[in-house]
Amino acid sequence: MKTAKTRQDPDMLTGRVKSIEEKTMQTAKQEVEQLLKNLPDDSSYEDIQYHLYVLEKIKRGQASIAQGKGIGHEAARERLSKWLKP
């Protein structure tokens, strides 16, 4: 399935999010147009839905952080240390 290719490459998503973030004050339509321009031509509907889902989750996270609802780096590191043991 083609979806695995794009889902397994976090750098691909990160690059798209950064490129979208750099363009300030875009409408939702403009953001979707930019996302579609950056996706491979052989992307499936499922690929597109997944990338839109990830973009929305990132935007919600950024909004939460801007409102002071996030946790700091050290607190996150402490939480993750329980899961990521060396």
DSSP file (Angstrom, degrees, kcal/mol; ACC not computed):
  #  RESIDUE AA STRUCTURE BP1 BP2  ACC     N-H-->O    O-->H-N    N-H-->O    O-->H-N    TCO  KAPPA ALPHA  PHI   PSI    X-CA   Y-CA   Z-CA
    1    1 A M    >         0   0    0      0, 0.0     3,-0.8     0, 0.0     4,-0.4   0.000 360.0 360.0 360.0 139.6    0.0    0.0    0.0
    2    2 A K  T >>  +     0   0    0      1,-0.2     3,-0.9     2,-0.2     4,-0.8   0.757 360.0  73.2 -68.1 -26.5    1.3    3.5   -0.9
    3    3 A T  H 3> S+     0   0    0      1,-0.3     4,-2.0     2,-0.2    -1,-0.2   0.820  86.2  63.6 -63.0 -31.2    0.3    5.0    2.4
    4    4 A A  H <> S+     0   0    0     -3,-0.8     4,-1.7     1,-0.2    -1,-0.3   0.859  94.8  61.9 -62.1 -34.8    3.1    3.3    4.3
    5    5 A K  H <4 S+     0   0    0     -3,-0.9     4,-0.2    -4,-0.4    -1,-0.2   0.931 111.9  33.8 -58.3 -49.4    5.7    5.1    2.3
    6    6 A T  H >< S+     0   0    0     -4,-0.8     3,-0.7    -3,-0.2    -1,-0.2   0.792 115.3  56.9 -81.1 -27.7    4.7    8.6    3.5
    7    7 A R  H 3< S+     0   0    0     -4,-2.0    -1,-0.2     1,-0.2    -2,-0.2   0.777 103.7  53.9 -73.8 -24.9    3.7    7.6    7.0
    8    8 A Q  T 3< S+     0   0    0     -4,-1.7    -1,-0.2    -5,-0.2    -2,-0.2   0.515  93.7  76.4 -87.4  -3.9    7.0    6.1    7.8
    9    9 A D    X>  +     0   0    0     -3,-0.7     4,-1.2    -4,-0.2     3,-0.8  -0.780  51.6 175.2-111.6  88.2    9.0    9.2    6.9
   10   10 A P  H 3> S+     0   0    0      0, 0.0     4,-2.9     0, 0.0     5,-0.2   0.809  79.5  62.1 -64.1 -27.9    8.6   11.7    9.7
   11   11 A D  H 3> S+     0   0    0      1,-0.2     4,-2.6     2,-0.2     5,-0.2   0.857  99.0  56.3 -64.7 -32.9   11.0   14.1    8.0
   12   12 A M  H <> S+     0   0    0     -3,-0.8     4,-1.6     2,-0.2    -1,-0.2   0.932 112.0  41.4 -62.9 -45.3    8.7   14.4    5.1
   13   13 A L  H  X S+     0   0    0     -4,-1.2     4,-2.6    -7,-0.2    -2,-0.2   0.916 113.9  52.3 -68.0 -43.7    5.9   15.5    7.4
   14   14 A T  H  X S+     0   0    0     -4,-2.9     4,-2.7     1,-0.2     5,-0.2   0.912 108.8  50.7 -60.2 -42.9    8.1   17.8    9.4
   15   15 A G  H  X S+     0   0    0     -4,-2.6     4,-2.2     1,-0.2    -1,-0.2   0.892 111.2  48.3 -62.0 -39.9    9.3   19.5    6.3
   16   16 A R  H  X S+     0   0    0     -4,-1.6     4,-2.1     2,-0.2    -2,-0.2   0.906 111.5  49.1 -67.9 -41.4    5.8   20.1    5.1
   17   17 A V  H  X S+     0   0    0     -4,-2.6     4,-2.9     2,-0.2    -2,-0.2   0.931 111.9  48.9 -64.6 -44.4    4.7   21.5    8.4
   18   18 A K  H  X S+     0   0    0     -4,-2.7     4,-2.1     1,-0.2    -1,-0.2   0.914 110.6  50.7 -61.0 -42.4    7.6   23.8    8.5
   19   19 A S  H  X S+     0   0    0     -4,-2.2     4,-0.6     1,-0.2    -1,-0.2   0.883 113.5  45.2 -64.5 -36.5    7.0   25.0    5.0
   20   20 A I  H >< S+     0   0    0     -4,-2.1     3,-0.8     1,-0.2    -2,-0.2   0.892 110.9  53.3 -72.0 -39.6    3.4   25.6    5.9
   21   21 A E  H 3< S+     0   0    0     -4,-2.9    -2,-0.2     1,-0.2    -1,-0.2   0.844  99.5  63.5 -63.4 -33.3    4.3   27.4    9.2
   22   22 A E  H 3< S+     0   0    0     -4,-2.1     2,-1.1    -5,-0.2    -1,-0.2   0.774  89.6  73.5 -64.9 -25.1    6.6   29.7    7.3
   23   23 A K  S X< S-     0   0    0     -3,-0.8     3,-0.6    -4,-0.6    -1,-0.1  -0.775  83.1-152.2 -92.8 100.3    3.7   31.2    5.4
   24   24 A T  T 3   +     0   0    0     -2,-1.1    -2,-0.1     1,-0.2    -3,-0.0  -0.373  64.9  13.4 -77.5 151.4    2.0   33.3    8.0
   25   25 A M  T 3  S+     0   0    0      1,-0.2     2,-0.3    -2,-0.1    -1,-0.2   0.828  81.3 161.0  59.0  39.1   -1.7   34.1    8.1
   26   26 A Q    <   -     0   0    0     -3,-0.6    -1,-0.2    -6,-0.2     2,-0.1  -0.618  38.6-120.4 -85.6 149.8   -2.7   31.6    5.5
   27   27 A T     >  -     0   0    0     -2,-0.3     4,-2.2     1,-0.1     5,-0.2  -0.412  29.7-105.8 -78.1 165.4   -6.3   30.5    5.2
   28   28 A A  H  > S+     0   0    0      1,-0.2     4,-2.3     2,-0.2     5,-0.2   0.901 123.0  53.5 -58.0 -40.8   -7.2   26.8    5.6
   29   29 A K  H  > S+     0   0    0      1,-0.2     4,-2.4     2,-0.2    -1,-0.2   0.913 108.1  48.9 -61.9 -43.3   -7.7   26.5    1.9
   30   30 A Q  H  > S+     0   0    0      1,-0.2     4,-2.2     2,-0.2    -1,-0.2   0.885 110.3  51.6 -64.6 -38.3   -4.2   28.0    1.2
   31   31 A E  H  X S+     0   0    0     -4,-2.2     4,-2.4     2,-0.2    -2,-0.2   0.904 110.6  48.1 -65.0 -40.9   -2.6   25.6    3.7
   32   32 A V  H  X S+     0   0    0     -4,-2.3     4,-2.8     2,-0.2    -2,-0.2   0.906 110.1  52.3 -66.5 -41.4   -4.3   22.6    2.0
   33   33 A E  H  X S+     0   0    0     -4,-2.4     4,-2.0     1,-0.2    -2,-0.2   0.916 110.9  47.7 -59.3 -43.1   -3.2   23.8   -1.4
   34   34 A Q  H  X S+     0   0    0     -4,-2.2     4,-1.4     2,-0.2    -2,-0.2   0.911 111.3  50.6 -64.7 -42.8    0.4   24.0   -0.2
   35   35 A L  H  X S+     0   0    0     -4,-2.4     4,-1.1     1,-0.2     3,-0.4   0.930 110.3  49.5 -60.3 -46.0    0.1   20.6    1.3
   36   36 A L  H  < S+     0   0    0     -4,-2.8     3,-0.3     1,-0.2    -1,-0.2   0.862 106.6  55.7 -63.7 -36.2   -1.2   19.1   -1.9
   37   37 A K  H  < S+     0   0    0     -4,-2.0    -1,-0.2     1,-0.2    -2,-0.2   0.852 110.0  46.9 -62.9 -33.2    1.6   20.8   -3.9
   38   38 A N  H  < S+     0   0    0     -4,-1.4    -1,-0.2    -3,-0.4    -2,-0.2   0.644  93.4  92.1 -86.9 -16.0    4.2   19.1   -1.7
   39   39 A L  S  < S-     0   0    0     -4,-1.1     4,-0.0    -3,-0.3     9,-0.0  -0.482  88.8 -97.3 -77.2 149.9    2.7   15.6   -1.8
   40   40 A P    >   -     0   0    0      0, 0.0     3,-1.7     0, 0.0    -1,-0.1  -0.298  31.6-116.3 -62.0 151.7    3.8   13.1   -4.4
   41   41 A D  T 3  S+     0   0    0      1,-0.3    -2,-0.1    -3,-0.1    -3,-0.0   0.768 113.4  57.9 -61.6 -26.6    1.6   12.8   -7.5
   42   42 A D  T 3  S+     0   0    0    -40,-0.0    -1,-0.3     2,-0.0     2,-0.1   0.187  76.8 136.3 -92.3  18.9    0.8    9.2   -6.7
   43   43 A S    <   -     0   0    0     -3,-1.7     2,-0.1     1,-0.1   -40,-0.0  -0.395  47.2-136.8 -66.4 140.3   -0.6   10.0   -3.3
   44   44 A S     >  -     0   0    0     -2,-0.1     4,-2.1     1,-0.1     5,-0.2  -0.396  26.0-103.7 -89.0 171.5   -3.9    8.3   -2.4
   45   45 A Y  H  > S+     0   0    0      1,-0.2     4,-2.7     2,-0.2     5,-0.2   0.887 125.2  55.2 -60.2 -37.4   -6.9    9.8   -0.7
   46   46 A E  H  > S+     0   0    0      2,-0.2     4,-2.5     1,-0.2    -1,-0.2   0.900 105.4  51.1 -63.5 -41.0   -5.8    8.0    2.4
   47   47 A D  H  > S+     0   0    0      2,-0.2     4,-2.4     1,-0.2    -1,-0.2   0.935 111.7  47.8 -59.2 -46.6   -2.4    9.7    2.2
   48   48 A I  H  X S+     0   0    0     -4,-2.1     4,-2.3     1,-0.2    -2,-0.2   0.916 111.9  49.0 -63.6 -44.7   -4.0   13.1    1.8
   49   49 A Q  H  X S+     0   0    0     -4,-2.7     4,-2.4     1,-0.2    -1,-0.2   0.910 110.9  51.1 -61.0 -42.6   -6.4   12.5    4.8
   50   50 A Y  H  X S+     0   0    0     -4,-2.5     4,-2.6     1,-0.2    -2,-0.2   0.929 110.5  47.8 -61.7 -45.9   -3.5   11.3    7.0
   51   51 A H  H  X S+     0   0    0     -4,-2.4     4,-2.4     1,-0.2    -1,-0.2   0.877 111.9  49.9 -66.0 -37.2   -1.4   14.4    6.2
   52   52 A L  H  X S+     0   0    0     -4,-2.3     4,-2.4     2,-0.2    -1,-0.2   0.904 110.4  51.3 -64.7 -40.7   -4.4   16.7    6.9
   53   53 A Y  H  X S+     0   0    0     -4,-2.4     4,-2.3     2,-0.2    -2,-0.2   0.934 111.8  46.0 -60.1 -48.3   -5.0   14.9   10.2
   54   54 A V  H  X S+     0   0    0     -4,-2.6     4,-2.4     1,-0.2     5,-0.2   0.921 111.5  52.0 -63.3 -44.3   -1.3   15.3   11.2
   55   55 A L  H  X S+     0   0    0     -4,-2.4     4,-2.4     1,-0.2    -1,-0.2   0.919 110.6  48.2 -58.1 -45.2   -1.3   19.0   10.2
   56   56 A E  H  X S+     0   0    0     -4,-2.4     4,-2.4     1,-0.2    -1,-0.2   0.899 110.7  50.7 -63.8 -41.7   -4.5   19.7   12.3
   57   57 A K  H  X S+     0   0    0     -4,-2.3     4,-2.2     2,-0.2    -1,-0.2   0.901 111.1  48.8 -63.7 -40.5   -3.0   17.9   15.3
   58   58 A I  H  X S+     0   0    0     -4,-2.4     4,-2.5     2,-0.2    -2,-0.2   0.921 111.0  50.0 -65.0 -44.0    0.2   19.9   15.1
   59   59 A K  H  X S+     0   0    0     -4,-2.4     4,-2.2     1,-0.2    -2,-0.2   0.901 110.7  49.7 -62.9 -40.7   -1.8   23.2   14.8
   60   60 A R  H  X S+     0   0    0     -4,-2.4     4,-2.2     2,-0.2    -1,-0.2   0.902 110.8  50.2 -64.4 -40.0   -3.9   22.3   17.8
   61   61 A G  H  X S+     0   0    0     -4,-2.2     4,-2.3     2,-0.2    -2,-0.2   0.911 110.3  49.4 -63.1 -43.2   -0.7   21.5   19.8
   62   62 A Q  H  X S+     0   0    0     -4,-2.5     4,-2.4     1,-0.2    -2,-0.2   0.893 110.4  50.7 -63.7 -39.3    0.8   24.8   18.8
   63   63 A A  H  X S+     0   0    0     -4,-2.2     4,-1.4     2,-0.2    -1,-0.2   0.902 109.5  50.8 -65.2 -40.3   -2.3   26.6   19.8
   64   64 A S  H  <>S+     0   0    0     -4,-2.2     5,-2.9     1,-0.2     6,-0.4   0.915 110.9  48.3 -62.7 -43.1   -2.3   24.9   23.2
   65   65 A I  H ><5S+     0   0    0     -4,-2.3     3,-1.8     4,-0.2     5,-0.2   0.912 108.2  54.2 -63.8 -42.1    1.3   25.8   23.8
   66   66 A A  H 3<5S+     0   0    0     -4,-2.4    -1,-0.2     1,-0.3    -2,-0.2   0.804 107.7  51.5 -61.7 -28.8    0.6   29.4   22.8
   67   67 A Q  T 3<5S-     0   0    0     -4,-1.4    -1,-0.3    -3,-0.2    -2,-0.2   0.363 121.7-109.2 -88.4   4.7   -2.2   29.4   25.5
   68   68 A G  T < 5S+     0   0    0     -3,-1.8    -3,-0.2    -5,-0.1    -2,-0.1   0.685  85.4 121.8  79.0  18.2    0.2   28.1   28.1
   69   69 A K      < +     0   0    0     -5,-2.9    -4,-0.2    -6,-0.2    -5,-0.1   0.495  49.4  92.1 -92.2  -3.4   -1.3   24.7   28.3
   70   70 A G  S    S-     0   0    0     -6,-0.4     2,-0.3    -5,-0.2    -8,-0.0  -0.184  72.6-118.1 -82.9 177.5    1.8   22.7   27.3
   71   71 A I        -     0   0    0      1,-0.1    -1,-0.1     2,-0.0    -2,-0.1  -0.834  32.3-102.4-113.4 157.7    4.5   21.2   29.5
   72   72 A G     >  -     0   0    0     -2,-0.3     4,-2.2     1,-0.1     5,-0.2  -0.169  32.2-103.5 -74.5 169.5    8.2   22.1   29.5
   73   73 A H  H  > S+     0   0    0      1,-0.2     4,-2.7     2,-0.2     5,-0.2   0.908 119.9  49.1 -59.9 -46.0   11.0   20.2   28.0
   74   74 A E  H  > S+     0   0    0      2,-0.2     4,-2.5     1,-0.2    -1,-0.2   0.901 110.5  50.0 -65.2 -40.7   12.2   18.8   31.2
   75   75 A A  H  > S+     0   0    0      2,-0.2     4,-2.2     1,-0.2    -1,-0.2   0.902 112.8  47.7 -64.3 -39.9    8.8   17.6   32.3
   76   76 A A  H  X S+     0   0    0     -4,-2.2     4,-2.6     2,-0.2    -2,-0.2   0.915 110.9  51.2 -65.8 -42.4    8.3   15.9   28.9
   77   77 A R  H  X S+     0   0    0     -4,-2.7     4,-1.9     1,-0.2    -2,-0.2   0.908 110.0  50.2 -60.2 -42.2   11.8   14.3   29.2
   78   78 A E  H  X S+     0   0    0     -4,-2.5     4,-0.7     2,-0.2    -2,-0.2   0.923 111.6  47.4 -63.9 -44.6   10.9   13.0   32.7
   79   79 A R  H >< S+     0   0    0     -4,-2.2     3,-0.8     1,-0.2     4,-0.4   0.918 114.6  46.3 -61.8 -43.8    7.6   11.5   31.4
   80   80 A L  H >X S+     0   0    0     -4,-2.6     4,-3.1     1,-0.2     3,-1.3   0.769  96.7  72.7 -72.5 -25.4    9.2    9.9   28.4
   81   81 A S  H 3< S+     0   0    0     -4,-1.9    -1,-0.2     1,-0.3    -2,-0.2   0.806  91.1  59.7 -60.7 -27.3   12.1    8.5   30.5
   82   82 A K  T << S+     0   0    0     -3,-0.8    -1,-0.3    -4,-0.7     3,-0.2   0.794 116.2  33.0 -69.0 -27.2    9.7    6.0   31.9
   83   83 A W  T <4 S+     0   0    0     -3,-1.3     2,-1.0    -4,-0.4    -2,-0.2   0.792 116.6  54.7 -96.0 -35.2    9.0    4.7   28.4
   84   84 A L     <  +     0   0    0     -4,-3.1    -1,-0.2     2,-0.0    -2,-0.0  -0.675  67.9 174.4-106.7  78.5   12.4    5.2   26.8
   85   85 A K              0   0    0     -2,-1.0    -3,-0.1    -3,-0.2    -4,-0.0  -0.709 360.0 360.0 -86.9 132.8   14.9    3.4   28.9
   86   86 A P              0   0    0      0, 0.0    -1,-0.1     0, 0.0    -2,-0.0   0.490 360.0 360.0 -66.7 360.0   18.4    3.3   27.5
